[in-house]
Amino acid sequence: MPRGFTAQERDRISRALLAAGRDLFTTQGLRKTALEELVAPAGIVKSTFYQFFDSKEALYLQLMVEEAGEVKTQVIDRALLSTDEVREGLLRFLHATLDVLENNALWRRLVTHPEEMAAVAARLGPEHMAAMGDTNPSTALLDYVRDRQAHGDVVGDDPAVAVGALQAVLLIPLNTQYLAYPGAYRPTFDLVADLVATGLTTRRGDPA
């Protein structure tokens, strides 16, 4: 019979598992992280893990949900939506996202290793993935661009193209080793961010 835990014990173990997962998934990824490594800091055996999470993928998803909510607040609510001026909002979004990529190791891992997201999606049902809900910053960005295109504030009529242009800017900090002058990546990022944000908004109202 599975051991019962008090509410306080369950909270401590859950937090320990999430902390271990954050560290291990960030440094070595989903596939290379063993269950033994996850449970050791929590002081439980492998079989007890399943009283808290259905799988490693479920633990990873929980971390993704938590990260997504925090990142959305930072890059969407406090940056993109912090001004009515669309170009400025796009610039704030790009710089806020750069800050996340530079300072949030787990989110950088998620962005640079999409195969791990695919592995999670393959092992978990749609109801689990739906847990991302309104916390997904990518969905929020797409919705914003679609709305601004409908109002003539963003050029084009395909929001995926505009979002793709913004995402292309964010490839710069992830691929600095390919720049001719890697040490100049930050001013390079600033210049390209300004060019893209301006290009997406300067022809306001013009037909696509």
N, C-alpha and C positions, 0 to 999 in steps of 0.2 A: 504494500500500500504506500502511495507517495506520502512523503513527510509533509505535514501541514506547517505553514508559516504564519506568524502573526503579520498584521498589516505593516508594522514597522520593519520586520524582517524582509517582507516582500519588496518594500520600497527600497531598502538598502541594497538588496540583491539586484533589483532592476537597474538601479543607478550604476552599480558596479559593472553589470553586463554592458550597459550602454557606453560607459566610459572606456571599457576595454575594447569594445567594438570600434568606437571612434578612433582610438589609438592604432589598433591593429589594421583596420580597413584602410586607414590613411597611409600607413607605412608599408604595408605589404599586400593589400588588396583582399578581395573577397575569397578568391579561389585558394590562396596560399594561407589563409587564416584557419587554423585548426580549432575544433570545438574545445579541445583541452586548454588552449590559450585563452579562450574567451571566459571559461568558467573559473580558471585558477584565481584571478583577483577577487571573485565573488565568494570564494570558499565553498563551492558546491561541486558535485560530481556531474558528469555529462548528462546522465539520465534526468537530473533535476532541471537542467536547462530548459527542457520541453514543458515544464510547468509555467515558464515565463514567455517563451517564444517558440513558434512552430518549427523554426529552422534558422540557420544563419541568415538566409535571405530575408526573413521576417524582421530580424534584428537590424539588418542593414536598411530595410525599408523604413523602420521607425526612425532611424537616424536621418534618413533622407527627408522624411516628412518634417522633422524638427528643423533641420537645416534649411529646407525650402521656405518654411514660414519666416525664419529669421532673415533669410536673404531677400525674400519678397518685401518685407518691411523696409529693409535698407535700400534696395535698388529701385523699387517701384513706389512704395508709399512715401518715403522720405526723399526721393530723388526725382524720378520721372514725373510724379504727380504733384511735386512741391511747387510747381509754377504753371501758369496758364500759357506761357510762351513755349511753343512746341520745340523749337530748335534748342532752347536752353534746357528744356526737360530731357531731351535726348542726350545732350552733353552731360547733364547731371547723372543720368542713368549709366552712361558709359564709364564715367569716372568712379561712380559708386561701385560698379561691377568690378572694375580694375582693383579697387581697394579690397573687395571680397576675395578676388583671386590671389592677391598678394598676402592676405592675412588669414584666410580661412582654409586650412590645409585639407579638410575633408571635402569642402565644396570644390576646391581645385581638383581633387582626385575624381570627383563625380564628373566634372566637365571634361577632364582629359582621358577618362576611361569609360566611354559610353557602353562598352561591352559588359561592364559590371551592372549597369542599369538594365541591360538586355537580359542578363542572367537572372536578375531579380524578377523581372517581368515574366520570364519563362517558367519560373518555379512557383509563382504566386498567381492567384486568380484575379480577375478584373476587379472584384470587390476590394481586394487588398490594395491594388494600385490606385483605386479611386480614393484611397485615404489621402492622397496628395491634395485632392480637392482644390479649393481656392488658394492654396498656399503656393502653387507652382508659379514662379516668377516668369517663366517662358510663356505660359498661357496668358498671364496678365499683360505681358508686353505685346503679344499678338493681338489681344483684344483692344488694347490702346491704339495700336497702329491702324487696325481696321476701322475703328471709330474716327480717328483723325483723317484717314483717307476719305471716309464718307462725308466729312465736313470740308474737304478740300485743303486741309492743313499739311498733309503728307502726300507727296507725289505718288502716282501709280494707282493701280486698282487691285494689286495682289499683295496682301500684307506679308505673305511669306517672303517675297522678294525684299521688301524693306527691312524686315527682321533679319534676313540673311545678310544684308549689307551691314547692319549693326553688329551681328555676330562675327562678321569678317574682321571688324576692328578689334574685337576681343581675342582674335587668334594671335595678335601681335605679342602680348605678354606671355602667351603659351608657347611661342616659337621664336624666342629672342635669339637662339643659337643660329638661326638661319639669316639673320640680318647681317649686312656687310659691316655694320658698326653696332654690335650688341650693347655697348655702353650708352648708346644714344637712344635706347628703345623708348624711354619715357617721353622725351620731346617728339619722337616719331609717333608714338601713340597719340599724343595731344594733337598733333597736326592732322593725322588721319581721322581722328574722332571729329575734329572741327569740320574737315572737308565733307565727311559723310553726313553729319548732322545738318550742315548747310545745304548740301545737295539734295537731301530728302525733303527740305522744307522751303527752299528759296523760290521755287516756281509755284507758289501757292495758287491754287485754283486753275492752273493750266491743265488742259486735257492730257491724259497719260499717253 
